[in-house]
Amino acid sequence: MAKKAKTLRVTLVRSPIGYSKRQKATVRALGLRRMNQTVEHDDTPVIRGMIAKVSHLVRVEEE
């Protein structure tokens, strides 16, 4: 039986205003539009890398 992929809950806790365009684009690519919004993503190296680049702006919970 296939194992269920781990998911990550990513919440925007700091505004990307004042940060580089790249960081703002990464926040948007994660699907975050407004403060305290939470989205769920599968735990993949791509998502982990995006989170690492904006770790100062988001909170991550593993499920």
C-alpha angles and dihedrals in degrees: 000000000000117000116238112249115246114250131212125213109213120193126187105230101164129042118251089217108124094024127105124285089246092058092046089050091050091052090050092046088056086058096251116141106158141024117284091012113144126207131180124227134175113257102256132148090248093056091042089054092050091049091049090056093054100028090129090062103043142053119218128204121187120218 
